[in-house]
Amino acid sequence: MLRILASGLAVMLGLSAVCDVVLAQTGSQSRARGAESRAKANEWTVGLAAGLPEDTFLPFAAEIARNLNESGTLRVLPLATPGAANNVKDLLFLNGIDVALTQTDVLYHLRTVEKIPQIEKRVQYIAALYMSEIHLVVRPEIKSVEDLKGRKVGFNVPGAGPSVSAPIVFERLGVAVEPVFVSNVQALAMMKSGEIAGFMHSVAKPNNLIAGFANDAGYKLLPIPYDKLDEFYFPAELTSADYPNFIKPGQRVETVAVQTVLAVLDRPQSPDRSRRVRRFVELFFDQFDKFKGLGYQPAWKDVNLAAQVPGWTRHELATEKLAELTKKPRGTGTRVGVMAPAEQERLFLRFMDWAKQQPR
């Protein structure tokens, strides 16, 4: 009997050992498959820094992701961020961010205010995109920009577009205000109690935050003169069609606009991230015509891929892809070299100024 029990125990121990080996092998294979899946998922994933829900960067980033992800060879992940200035710093310092939406005046701010060395060489652009009109929303008693002197004005959250543009605009106009860094959603509420006199919002018009506001308190969209701001901005206007709750029918408010750019970081020391950016650039140009189709915002139709951004360097591959497009016969693909409406208006205004100075 003891021999039978001993024999049975030996068999059980043997089976247990076999099971351990099988489980170990199965676990090893499962871990290997998991590691392979993780590597595959991350191989062509690109982080795209966008912006806040009440701004326009995030919807455009979502459309970029939808278009480029359709190729099946890239995965773009749009990320909610504070906005334009923060996005460039994320490019510089945050792991996983390879592409960013920002504004042209951000490099000036990072060079002169935050003094980041060689920022113009490190951060490059793929293409200039749409214009973001600067909206200066104020309380009823404010009649002009000068009336804001010494008053509290919302500059949005630190790192957002207005946190860069507002200091430049008010400095150039010679109006010293007291900055308040809160979201523009909060700023609207604070205006009701008189805590602040107004706030700045830099977004493509019409923007839902303002267009969807009932404005029963009689707030205004204040004109911003262009003549002292032509170094960074373009002339623009807001109309009653854009904001019927703020502007009477047939009237318009003169303002300025800042160019939105799609930016990347030059990473020669990181071949892995560099190859992801290169694929992003290739697909952006190859599939650009899809942005002009149904389901995408109308502003894509005004994008001029050939437009240059003063003070910025275009990414090497973007320059190559642009050269390829310019060689295509007309009617065979994406158009380049057509001037955007805001650029046309800016050149026209400069011509009119020149014409006024000519002898008659």
Sequence and secondary structure as in RCSB ss.txt:
>XXXX:A:sequence
MLRILASGLAVMLGLSAVCDVVLAQTGSQSRARGAESRAKANEWTVGLAAGLPEDTFLPFAAEIARNLNESGTLR
VLPLATPGAANNVKDLLFLNGIDVALTQTDVLYHLRTVEKIPQIEKRVQYIAALYMSEIHLVVRPEIKSVEDLKG
RKVGFNVPGAGPSVSAPIVFERLGVAVEPVFVSNVQALAMMKSGEIAGFMHSVAKPNNLIAGFANDAGYKLLPIP
YDKLDEFYFPAELTSADYPNFIKPGQRVETVAVQTVLAVLDRPQSPDRSRRVRRFVELFFDQFDKFKGLGYQPAW
KDVNLAAQVPGWTRHELATEKLAELTKKPRGTGTRVGVMAPAEQERLFLRFMDWAKQQPR
>XXXX:A:secstr
 HHHHHHHHHHHHHHHHHHHHHHHHHHHHHHHHHHHHHHHHHHTEEEEE   TTSSHHHHHHHHHHHHHTTSS E
EEEE  S HHHHHHHHHH TTEEEEEEETTHHHHHHHTS  TTHHHHEEEEEEEEEEEEEEEE TT  SGGGGTT
SEEE  STTSHHHHHHHHHHHHHT   EEE   HHHHHHHHHHTS SEEEEEE SS HHHHT   TT  EE    
STT TTT EEEEEETTT TTTS TT EEEEEEEEEEEEEE  TT HHHHHHHHHHHHHHHHTGGGGGSTTS GGG
GG  TT   TT EE HHHHHHHHHHHHS TTSS   S   HHHHHHHHHHHHHHHHHS  
